[in-house]
Amino acid sequence: MTNLKLVTISGSLRKGSYNRMLLAEAVEAFGPADVTEADIDLPLYNGDVEAASGVPAAVQTLAQQIKDADAVVISAPEYNKGISGVLKNALDWISRVEGAAFKDKPTVVLSAAAGRTGGETAQFMTLSCLTQLQARLMPGTSILIAAAMNAFDDTGKLKDEMSRKLLATRMQALRAEVA
Ligand SMILES: Cc1cc2nc3c(=O)[nH]c(=O)nc-3n(C[C@H](O)[C@H](O)[C@H](O)COP(=O)(O)O)c2cc1C
């Protein structure tokens, strides 16, 4: 039997990103899978560039990875009470690729942020954009990691038992849906 294919997208490019850590926890909770970490370090969307040279190869690759995946998990940081520029830019580019990569794609959105709401506004905005992209948003209790700088131990593990349980429940539900 072939492994399930999971694509993870961190809305933060930072190496030490807490959203990246949260995705690593999500992947572990999902269980055995072929995991592709999306590269969203893309040029800024510019309609003139698109008209002159088409959608960049890196965007085509990303869209294909999403199309090929059984499920996608996104973790959104919050910047000024909104979605990060790199994540929005990636979603905008993906929406320009023929064949609607996110259409009906089982997708879970998480967030980790420094503030007390755990990036709730950014998560909501991400879900809103994904609705436009026709993703199949998986229902469940929101995973919002507040005060992210204190939420992970030195090895990148979530310290809070309740958050770990909620994440495990969401990821196991995702697995059950796509398996
Ligand atoms: C430009 C900028 C704006 C930010 N705005 C918010 C905010 O609105 N809410 C919040 O909780 N944290 C905010 N933060 C702090 C981020 O949550 C924090 O840097 C977090 O670690 C980013 O995610 P990452 O660790 O995955 O890079 C902001 C950080 C930056 C750089």
The ligand as an ORCA input file, in Angstrom:
! r2SCAN-3c Opt
* xyz 0 1
  C       5.366     42.190     11.187
  C       4.908     41.419     12.374
  C       3.621     41.600     12.855
  C       3.155     40.851     13.934
  N       1.842     40.976     14.335
  C       1.340     40.119     15.247
  C      -0.063     40.093     15.542
  O      -0.855     40.827     14.994
  N      -0.501     39.169     16.447
  C       0.341     38.299     17.087
  O      -0.111     37.491     17.899
  N       1.674     38.312     16.819
  C       2.181     39.186     15.919
  N       3.527     39.164     15.605
  C       4.420     38.239     16.321
  C       4.383     36.855     15.667
  O       3.266     36.152     16.138
  C       5.662     36.097     16.017
  O       6.773     36.756     15.452
  C       5.612     34.650     15.561
  O       6.713     33.990     16.115
  C       5.602     34.556     14.049
  O       5.497     33.210     13.642
  P       6.774     32.273     13.327
  O       7.405     31.949     14.661
  O       6.180     31.071     12.693
  O       7.714     33.049     12.444
  C       4.013     39.933     14.564
  C       5.335     39.760     14.075
  C       5.769     40.483     13.002
  C       7.159     40.241     12.455
*
